[in-house]
């Protein structure tokens, strides 16, 4: 699958995902007010934050599809990184806030929660998210190096799918506990769920922040990639006389590598160009989606 097809598929997924959030958000707050569930309120905040992020991501995808080389001479990868970073930033503070609120509710729970009604928006969300998860998984399987934005969507859908299934079963358990007159346990099912969901939000949001922050501030590639770069450089040690500075960064899913190599006087430009092409080929065999440039220095 080429990059254009991937972006077109991502655009359709983004549009459907925004529509899904617009349905789930009002349902979550309505049923939260009816049932008294803190967990559903957390769902409302999650969905509301997701709408803002997804709208920005949709705008970014439309810009990427236009491929305007004048406005974005280095590509639109940073838009992808920023969208993924924004998603992580949107859920981590919420996860911290609701973790504190939920722990407090464990010690002072609401008198009762209508667990059976809580399952209505959760079940609807599960079915919609299941469709989106299958859709994104198919695109990822066709592309061994998906864009950061597609990976962020996939993480978002998997988080929602896991939490939806877990919440549905837990709300069902809370309902049966209330039927069995186990009041002490039944009123604490909801805050326990909120604690678990908050921790899960932190676990998936922090890696998105860290990974995409590295790209946004143009930090060098991670150590595992640097070792592969040095491995390729070592394979061509007979072709050059010295190793200079190594520059690397990430732009979206593309990894940019620039390497200074020293050559003896008398080497032709044609020979340097051949070495660059061969090294670029090897780099792309070791690391996917690499843009390699050789910076020759003559001794």
ABEGO torsion letter per residue (X at the ends): XBAAAAAAAAAAAAAAAAAAAAAAAAAAAAAAAAAGBAAAAAAAAAAAAAAAAAAAAAAAAAAAAAGBAAABAAEAAAAAAAAAAAAAAAAAAAAAAAAAAAAAAAABBBABBBAAAAAAAAAAAAAAAAAAAAAAAAAAAABABBBAAAAAAAAAAAAAAAAAAAAAAAAAAAAAAAAAGBAAAAAAAAAAAAAAAAAAAAAAAAAAAAAAAAAAAGBBBBAAAAAAAAAAAAAAAAABABBBBBBBBBBEABBBBBBBBBBBBGBBAAAAAAAAAAAAAAAAAABBGBBBBBBBBBX
